[in-house]
């Protein structure tokens, strides 16, 4: 999804970007995520 937006030069909102990060991390994670990830990483 992130790659699609980059290749097609489309803008996304901050909340949508956070959601895309979460999906990417959930797919490739090796450790349990906190419930508020990635919100705690951006504040």
N, CA, C and O atoms as a Maestro MAE file, in Angstrom:
{
 s_m_m2io_version
 :::
 2.0.0
}

f_m_ct {
 s_m_title
 :::
 protein
 m_atom[172] {
  # First column is atom index #
  i_m_mmod_type
  r_m_x_coord
  r_m_y_coord
  r_m_z_coord
  i_m_residue_number
  s_m_chain_name
  s_m_pdb_residue_name
  s_m_pdb_atom_name
  i_m_atomic_number
  :::
  1 25 0.817 -1.188 0.000 1 A "UNK " " N  " 7
  2 3 0.000 0.000 0.000 1 A "UNK " " CA " 6
  3 2 0.865 1.259 0.000 1 A "UNK " " C  " 6
  4 15 0.604 2.194 -0.757 1 A "UNK " " O  " 8
  5 25 1.892 1.284 0.844 2 A "UNK " " N  " 7
  6 3 2.795 2.437 0.875 2 A "UNK " " CA " 6
  7 2 3.491 2.570 -0.467 2 A "UNK " " C  " 6
  8 15 3.626 3.673 -0.997 2 A "UNK " " O  " 8
  9 25 3.934 1.443 -1.018 3 A "UNK " " N  " 7
  10 3 4.607 1.481 -2.320 3 A "UNK " " CA " 6
  11 2 3.660 2.004 -3.395 3 A "UNK " " C  " 6
  12 15 4.083 2.781 -4.251 3 A "UNK " " O  " 8
  13 25 2.398 1.602 -3.375 4 A "UNK " " N  " 7
  14 3 1.426 2.087 -4.350 4 A "UNK " " CA " 6
  15 2 1.343 3.600 -4.319 4 A "UNK " " C  " 6
  16 15 1.396 4.249 -5.363 4 A "UNK " " O  " 8
  17 25 1.212 4.165 -3.132 5 A "UNK " " N  " 7
  18 3 1.105 5.615 -3.008 5 A "UNK " " CA " 6
  19 2 2.378 6.298 -3.487 5 A "UNK " " C  " 6
  20 15 2.312 7.361 -4.103 5 A "UNK " " O  " 8
  21 25 3.526 5.707 -3.214 6 A "UNK " " N  " 7
  22 3 4.794 6.293 -3.653 6 A "UNK " " CA " 6
  23 2 4.917 6.244 -5.172 6 A "UNK " " C  " 6
  24 15 5.352 7.215 -5.790 6 A "UNK " " O  " 8
  25 25 4.543 5.134 -5.768 7 A "UNK " " N  " 7
  26 3 4.663 4.987 -7.220 7 A "UNK " " CA " 6
  27 2 3.673 5.861 -7.976 7 A "UNK " " C  " 6
  28 15 3.956 6.311 -9.087 7 A "UNK " " O  " 8
  29 25 2.525 6.098 -7.382 8 A "UNK " " N  " 7
  30 3 1.493 6.882 -8.054 8 A "UNK " " CA " 6
  31 2 1.439 8.327 -7.566 8 A "UNK " " C  " 6
  32 15 0.541 9.080 -7.941 8 A "UNK " " O  " 8
  33 25 2.386 8.704 -6.743 9 A "UNK " " N  " 7
  34 3 2.517 10.074 -6.246 9 A "UNK " " CA " 6
  35 2 1.218 10.616 -5.664 9 A "UNK " " C  " 6
  36 15 0.823 11.744 -5.958 9 A "UNK " " O  " 8
  37 25 0.563 9.817 -4.848 10 A "UNK " " N  " 7
  38 3 -0.651 10.272 -4.188 10 A "UNK " " CA " 6
  39 2 -0.344 10.632 -2.746 10 A "UNK " " C  " 6
  40 15 0.501 10.004 -2.107 10 A "UNK " " O  " 8
  41 25 -1.013 11.616 -2.249 11 A "UNK " " N  " 7
  42 3 -0.817 12.061 -0.871 11 A "UNK " " CA " 6
  43 2 -1.766 11.299 0.049 11 A "UNK " " C  " 6
  44 15 -2.872 10.929 -0.343 11 A "UNK " " O  " 8
  45 25 -1.319 11.078 1.254 12 A "UNK " " N  " 7
  46 3 -2.167 10.450 2.260 12 A "UNK " " CA " 6
  47 2 -2.143 11.310 3.508 12 A "UNK " " C  " 6
  48 15 -1.188 12.045 3.759 12 A "UNK " " O  " 8
  49 25 -3.204 11.205 4.280 13 A "UNK " " N  " 7
  50 3 -3.260 11.926 5.538 13 A "UNK " " CA " 6
  51 2 -2.429 11.232 6.600 13 A "UNK " " C  " 6
  52 15 -2.018 10.083 6.438 13 A "UNK " " O  " 8
  53 25 -2.189 11.948 7.689 14 A "UNK " " N  " 7
  54 3 -1.355 11.420 8.768 14 A "UNK " " CA " 6
  55 2 -1.959 10.163 9.378 14 A "UNK " " C  " 6
  56 15 -1.238 9.208 9.666 14 A "UNK " " O  " 8
  57 25 -3.272 10.152 9.578 15 A "UNK " " N  " 7
  58 3 -3.931 8.977 10.156 15 A "UNK " " CA " 6
  59 2 -3.845 7.782 9.215 15 A "UNK " " C  " 6
  60 15 -3.637 6.655 9.663 15 A "UNK " " O  " 8
  61 25 -4.003 8.017 7.919 16 A "UNK " " N  " 7
  62 3 -3.901 6.926 6.951 16 A "UNK " " CA " 6
  63 2 -2.473 6.389 6.898 16 A "UNK " " C  " 6
  64 15 -2.266 5.184 6.752 16 A "UNK " " O  " 8
  65 25 -1.498 7.271 7.014 17 A "UNK " " N  " 7
  66 3 -0.104 6.849 7.033 17 A "UNK " " CA " 6
  67 2 0.179 5.980 8.259 17 A "UNK " " C  " 6
  68 15 0.867 4.965 8.154 17 A "UNK " " O  " 8
  69 25 -0.344 6.373 9.410 18 A "UNK " " N  " 7
  70 3 -0.191 5.554 10.621 18 A "UNK " " CA " 6
  71 2 -0.800 4.171 10.425 18 A "UNK " " C  " 6
  72 15 -0.214 3.165 10.825 18 A "UNK " " O  " 8
  73 25 -1.971 4.126 9.810 19 A "UNK " " N  " 7
  74 3 -2.634 2.841 9.574 19 A "UNK " " CA " 6
  75 2 -1.814 1.970 8.630 19 A "UNK " " C  " 6
  76 15 -1.716 0.761 8.836 19 A "UNK " " O  " 8
  77 25 -1.226 2.569 7.601 20 A "UNK " " N  " 7
  78 3 -0.389 1.807 6.676 20 A "UNK " " CA " 6
  79 2 0.852 1.272 7.371 20 A "UNK " " C  " 6
  80 15 1.257 0.135 7.130 20 A "UNK " " O  " 8
  81 25 1.468 2.093 8.241 21 A "UNK " " N  " 7
  82 3 2.625 1.626 9.005 21 A "UNK " " CA " 6
  83 2 2.245 0.432 9.876 21 A "UNK " " C  " 6
  84 15 2.984 -0.549 9.958 21 A "UNK " " O  " 8
  85 25 1.084 0.525 10.526 22 A "UNK " " N  " 7
  86 3 0.672 -0.565 11.414 22 A "UNK " " CA " 6
  87 2 0.480 -1.863 10.631 22 A "UNK " " C  " 6
  88 15 0.904 -2.926 11.086 22 A "UNK " " O  " 8
  89 25 -0.152 -1.789 9.467 23 A "UNK " " N  " 7
  90 3 -0.353 -2.983 8.648 23 A "UNK " " CA " 6
  91 2 0.985 -3.576 8.231 23 A "UNK " " C  " 6
  92 15 1.169 -4.792 8.282 23 A "UNK " " O  " 8
  93 25 1.919 -2.722 7.818 24 A "UNK " " N  " 7
  94 3 3.236 -3.203 7.400 24 A "UNK " " CA " 6
  95 2 3.976 -3.864 8.556 24 A "UNK " " C  " 6
  96 15 4.596 -4.913 8.380 24 A "UNK " " O  " 8
  97 25 3.914 -3.258 9.726 25 A "UNK " " N  " 7
  98 3 4.618 -3.812 10.887 25 A "UNK " " CA " 6
  99 2 3.947 -5.098 11.364 25 A "UNK " " C  " 6
  100 15 4.638 -6.047 11.734 25 A "UNK " " O  " 8
  101 25 2.617 -5.148 11.362 26 A "UNK " " N  " 7
  102 3 1.929 -6.373 11.772 26 A "UNK " " CA " 6
  103 2 2.280 -7.536 10.849 26 A "UNK " " C  " 6
  104 15 2.362 -8.682 11.292 26 A "UNK " " O  " 8
  105 25 2.485 -7.246 9.582 27 A "UNK " " N  " 7
  106 3 2.808 -8.283 8.610 27 A "UNK " " CA " 6
  107 2 4.213 -8.826 8.806 27 A "UNK " " C  " 6
  108 15 4.453 -10.017 8.604 27 A "UNK " " O  " 8
  109 25 5.145 -7.964 9.198 28 A "UNK " " N  " 7
  110 3 6.556 -8.359 9.276 28 A "UNK " " CA " 6
  111 2 7.099 -8.422 10.699 28 A "UNK " " C  " 6
  112 15 8.304 -8.590 10.880 28 A "UNK " " O  " 8
  113 25 6.260 -8.293 11.695 29 A "UNK " " N  " 7
  114 3 6.722 -8.182 13.083 29 A "UNK " " CA " 6
  115 2 7.373 -9.461 13.595 29 A "UNK " " C  " 6
  116 15 7.102 -10.565 13.124 29 A "UNK " " O  " 8
  117 25 8.233 -9.262 14.568 30 A "UNK " " N  " 7
  118 3 8.838 -10.385 15.278 30 A "UNK " " CA " 6
  119 2 8.512 -10.314 16.763 30 A "UNK " " C  " 6
  120 15 8.764 -11.263 17.505 30 A "UNK " " O  " 8
  121 25 7.946 -9.174 17.201 31 A "UNK " " N  " 7
  122 3 7.549 -8.994 18.602 31 A "UNK " " CA " 6
  123 2 6.119 -8.490 18.655 31 A "UNK " " C  " 6
  124 15 5.589 -7.986 17.665 31 A "UNK " " O  " 8
  125 25 5.500 -8.633 19.823 32 A "UNK " " N  " 7
  126 3 4.137 -8.158 20.026 32 A "UNK " " CA " 6
  127 2 4.087 -6.635 19.948 32 A "UNK " " C  " 6
  128 15 4.978 -5.958 20.461 32 A "UNK " " O  " 8
  129 25 3.053 -6.097 19.312 33 A "UNK " " N  " 7
  130 3 2.877 -4.649 19.228 33 A "UNK " " CA " 6
  131 2 2.016 -4.159 20.381 33 A "UNK " " C  " 6
  132 15 1.171 -4.890 20.898 33 A "UNK " " O  " 8
  133 25 2.242 -2.911 20.778 34 A "UNK " " N  " 7
  134 3 1.359 -2.290 21.761 34 A "UNK " " CA " 6
  135 2 0.074 -1.880 21.061 34 A "UNK " " C  " 6
  136 15 0.057 -1.726 19.839 34 A "UNK " " O  " 8
  137 25 -0.994 -1.701 21.814 35 A "UNK " " N  " 7
  138 3 -2.276 -1.330 21.229 35 A "UNK " " CA " 6
  139 2 -2.238 0.031 20.552 35 A "UNK " " C  " 6
  140 15 -2.972 0.267 19.593 35 A "UNK " " O  " 8
  141 25 -1.380 0.939 21.048 36 A "UNK " " N  " 7
  142 3 -1.355 2.288 20.484 36 A "UNK " " CA " 6
  143 2 -0.229 2.504 19.471 36 A "UNK " " C  " 6
  144 15 0.031 3.644 19.085 36 A "UNK " " O  " 8
  145 25 0.439 1.441 19.036 37 A "UNK " " N  " 7
  146 3 1.453 1.583 17.994 37 A "UNK " " CA " 6
  147 2 0.774 1.933 16.689 37 A "UNK " " C  " 6
  148 15 -0.263 1.333 16.406 37 A "UNK " " O  " 8
  149 25 1.251 2.830 15.883 38 A "UNK " " N  " 7
  150 3 2.463 3.626 15.980 38 A "UNK " " CA " 6
  151 2 2.248 4.991 16.596 38 A "UNK " " C  " 6
  152 15 3.130 5.845 16.505 38 A "UNK " " O  " 8
  153 25 1.107 5.226 17.217 39 A "UNK " " N  " 7
  154 3 0.832 6.540 17.794 39 A "UNK " " CA " 6
  155 2 1.918 6.947 18.779 39 A "UNK " " C  " 6
  156 15 2.347 8.101 18.783 39 A "UNK " " O  " 8
  157 25 2.370 6.009 19.618 40 A "UNK " " N  " 7
  158 3 3.400 6.347 20.595 40 A "UNK " " CA " 6
  159 2 4.735 6.658 19.933 40 A "UNK " " C  " 6
  160 15 5.581 7.308 20.547 40 A "UNK " " O  " 8
  161 25 4.948 6.215 18.703 41 A "UNK " " N  " 7
  162 3 6.204 6.479 18.001 41 A "UNK " " CA " 6
  163 2 6.211 7.857 17.339 41 A "UNK " " C  " 6
  164 15 7.280 8.370 17.009 41 A "UNK " " O  " 8
  165 25 5.042 8.465 17.139 42 A "UNK " " N  " 7
  166 3 4.951 9.743 16.454 42 A "UNK " " CA " 6
  167 2 4.734 10.921 17.388 42 A "UNK " " C  " 6
  168 15 4.698 12.066 16.935 42 A "UNK " " O  " 8
  169 25 4.589 10.665 18.679 43 A "UNK " " N  " 7
  170 3 4.316 11.772 19.595 43 A "UNK " " CA " 6
  171 2 5.511 12.096 20.438 43 A "UNK " " C  " 6
  172 15 5.455 13.006 21.266 43 A "UNK " " O  " 8
  :::
 }
 m_bond[171] {
  # First column is bond index #
  i_m_from
  i_m_to
  i_m_order
  :::
  1 1 2 1
  2 2 3 1
  3 3 4 2
  4 3 5 1
  5 5 6 1
  6 6 7 1
  7 7 8 2
  8 7 9 1
  9 9 10 1
  10 10 11 1
  11 11 12 2
  12 11 13 1
  13 13 14 1
  14 14 15 1
  15 15 16 2
  16 15 17 1
  17 17 18 1
  18 18 19 1
  19 19 20 2
  20 19 21 1
  21 21 22 1
  22 22 23 1
  23 23 24 2
  24 23 25 1
  25 25 26 1
  26 26 27 1
  27 27 28 2
  28 27 29 1
  29 29 30 1
  30 30 31 1
  31 31 32 2
  32 31 33 1
  33 33 34 1
  34 34 35 1
  35 35 36 2
  36 35 37 1
  37 37 38 1
  38 38 39 1
  39 39 40 2
  40 39 41 1
  41 41 42 1
  42 42 43 1
  43 43 44 2
  44 43 45 1
  45 45 46 1
  46 46 47 1
  47 47 48 2
  48 47 49 1
  49 49 50 1
  50 50 51 1
  51 51 52 2
  52 51 53 1
  53 53 54 1
  54 54 55 1
  55 55 56 2
  56 55 57 1
  57 57 58 1
  58 58 59 1
  59 59 60 2
  60 59 61 1
  61 61 62 1
  62 62 63 1
  63 63 64 2
  64 63 65 1
  65 65 66 1
  66 66 67 1
  67 67 68 2
  68 67 69 1
  69 69 70 1
  70 70 71 1
  71 71 72 2
  72 71 73 1
  73 73 74 1
  74 74 75 1
  75 75 76 2
  76 75 77 1
  77 77 78 1
  78 78 79 1
  79 79 80 2
  80 79 81 1
  81 81 82 1
  82 82 83 1
  83 83 84 2
  84 83 85 1
  85 85 86 1
  86 86 87 1
  87 87 88 2
  88 87 89 1
  89 89 90 1
  90 90 91 1
  91 91 92 2
  92 91 93 1
  93 93 94 1
  94 94 95 1
  95 95 96 2
  96 95 97 1
  97 97 98 1
  98 98 99 1
  99 99 100 2
  100 99 101 1
  101 101 102 1
  102 102 103 1
  103 103 104 2
  104 103 105 1
  105 105 106 1
  106 106 107 1
  107 107 108 2
  108 107 109 1
  109 109 110 1
  110 110 111 1
  111 111 112 2
  112 111 113 1
  113 113 114 1
  114 114 115 1
  115 115 116 2
  116 115 117 1
  117 117 118 1
  118 118 119 1
  119 119 120 2
  120 119 121 1
  121 121 122 1
  122 122 123 1
  123 123 124 2
  124 123 125 1
  125 125 126 1
  126 126 127 1
  127 127 128 2
  128 127 129 1
  129 129 130 1
  130 130 131 1
  131 131 132 2
  132 131 133 1
  133 133 134 1
  134 134 135 1
  135 135 136 2
  136 135 137 1
  137 137 138 1
  138 138 139 1
  139 139 140 2
  140 139 141 1
  141 141 142 1
  142 142 143 1
  143 143 144 2
  144 143 145 1
  145 145 146 1
  146 146 147 1
  147 147 148 2
  148 147 149 1
  149 149 150 1
  150 150 151 1
  151 151 152 2
  152 151 153 1
  153 153 154 1
  154 154 155 1
  155 155 156 2
  156 155 157 1
  157 157 158 1
  158 158 159 1
  159 159 160 2
  160 159 161 1
  161 161 162 1
  162 162 163 1
  163 163 164 2
  164 163 165 1
  165 165 166 1
  166 166 167 1
  167 167 168 2
  168 167 169 1
  169 169 170 1
  170 170 171 1
  171 171 172 2
  :::
 }
}
